Every structure is written in C-alpha cells, then in structure tokens.
Amino acid sequence: MSTDSYTPPKVWTWDKSSGGQFASINRPIAGKTHDKELPVGEHPFQLYSLGTPNGVKVTIMLEELLAAGHKGAEYDAWLINIGEGDQFGSDFVDINPNSKIPALMDRSGAEPLRVFESGSILVHLAEKFGAFLPATGPERTEVMNWLFWQMGSAPFLGGGFGHFYAYAPEKLEYPINRYAMEVKRQLDVLERNLADRKWIAGDNYSIADMAIYPWYGRLVEGGAYDSGEFLSVHEYKNVIRWAADCAARPAVARGKRVNRGNPAEGIPERHSAADLD
C-alpha cells in the first residue's frame, strides 16, 4: 500500500480541476446553472433520463407495464445528457432539485406530478397500476426490503468502486480495495438470497428485480467498469442465473435500449413502441 498521505486542510475548498472524468459536472452546490425548457410529448408519462443503471430501472418498469397490458403506462423518454450538464437546466431542476436522472412527470391526473429518485418512481408506478408490488402483507415488505437495499448499496458500487477503479484521475490502492471488498460482500448477499429463490423477493418478479438488475445483473453479465475478472464475478452462480432470467424478459431487453446516446446500444428517445422495433 502506498505510504503517501494526505492531510485535510482546516477548511475544505472547491478545486474545480479535481474530480477526474466528471469534473465538469461535479460541484458542491445545487440549483440551476442555466434556463432550459424541457420538451413534452403526448403520453401520460414524461421521462427525462439517460440509459445508466438508475435510468434503466424506470424504462424497464414502463416497458413491463406495457407488456402486462397497462396501456395507460405509455410514455415519452427524453435524453438528458449529463456530460453536457442538461440536469442543471431550469426545467429539469424544477422536477428534480437534486439534479440527478431519472426524473418523471406524471401527467395522467388533473395536475402534473413530479416524481424523482428511481426508487420513488418505481413505487409510484407500481402503486398506480397495481403491478409488480404486492399491495399489503409480508410479500410487500420483502419487496420493499430489497428495493431499499439496492438504493443504499448501489452508491458503494457506482460512486465508490466504479469511481475509484474506472474514473478517478489516479489509481489508489486503499479506496479500490475498500470498495471492491464491499461490492463482493454485496454480491455474496445476493448470492445467498437467491440460493432458494427464483426472484429477489421470492416467487414473483417485482420492482426489486427491476431495481437491482441494472446494477448487479450488469456486473455479473459482463463486468461493469470492465471489472468482471478483477471481482471474480464468475463465482456468483445464483446471481448469474437470476441475471439471465431478467435479461430474457422482452420488456427488460426493450427498457435497456432506451435513452442510449450510442446508436449501437439503443435509441436516444422513445415515443412509441415502434421506436424500439
């Protein structure tokens, strides 16, 4: 381990040159940086997002609802380019003051309703359509247990391990080891849970699977951050089996292609089912 040490200053100040790949969009303050109007399509749900794991959760959910016959779940998906700072535009900040994707406007009621944070969006849609989340009882609690597990765990995978392993301006042994250990612990949590379950929360596919798959399914499928070999993801046989079951669902395959800037991976915007044909 490196013996180089860092002594924190008495008062931290913002160094705009730090932050690695995402230095241009990371800042210690909230709020808009510019005025920008967001487009509005014709469908009840307007999604402003990007095909990152958190964004994919919601497009999978919307596609699953449509596949299940909930025609009221039709949506327009608009690309938010976080590399160019779209998330700091005035209209986006009005929907999500935290300036993170995904952000949803539910225009199906008398008044438009903003919904932000991916977990909140999943619960909102599940309750609205009575799908993929039991209404009451122990089964509902178990789904919520795993949904909140994901919301609390993924920052260690993305913002922790992913940042220091793939994006930080220099490779540092201590944080990479620290977060690699935590990610492997999380994979072991899933591995043990899936030893006697088909889906994350039991016998039925739910929003817990939709929330966890884009992060941990992606990790064991191909190694997010090109880290599959480093993390020995092949060890997690139950997680690999579950991820394959998720990936085999047509709605999941469709949801993964929405709001992708790279044409080889999908489409930047989605306004009808035909866009994904």
JOCOR-V351702 format. One record per pair of residues at least 12 apart in sequence whose ideal C-beta (glycine too) atoms are under 6 Angstrom apart, sorted by the first residue. I is the first residue (numbers start at 0). J is the second residue. Records with the same first field share a line. If there is no record, write none. Layout:
I->J / J
This chain:
0->172
1->172
13->27
19->166 / 167 / 168
20->166
24->84
31->87 / 89 / 92
32->87
33->88
34->89
35->88 / 89 / 90
36->90
37->90
38->77
40->75 / 270
42->73 / 74 / 75
43->106 / 107
44->74
45->75 / 104
46->74 / 76 / 103
47->77 / 79 / 102
48->79 / 100 / 101 / 258
49->79 / 81 / 100 / 258
50->258 / 259
52->213 / 214
53->117
54->100 / 101 / 258
55->213 / 254 / 255
56->117 / 209 / 210 / 213
57->101 / 120
58->254 / 257
59->209 / 251 / 254
60->121 / 124 / 209
61->74
62->250 / 253 / 254
63->250
64->128
66->250
67->130
69->128
75->270
76->257 / 258 / 268 / 269
77->268
78->258 / 267 / 268
79->100
86->98
94->113
95->115
101->117
102->115
103->120
118->146 / 150
121->206
125->206
131->205 / 206
132->206
141->200
142->200 / 205 / 207
145->199 / 200 / 207
146->207 / 210
149->210 / 211
152->185
153->214
155->181
156->182 / 214
159->178
160->178 / 179 / 182
161->224
163->175
164->224 / 226
165->224
186->235
189->215 / 238
190->235 / 237 / 238
193->237 / 241
194->237
199->211
208->245
212->245
216->242 / 245
219->232 / 235 / 238 / 239 / 242
220->242
253->275
256->275
257->269
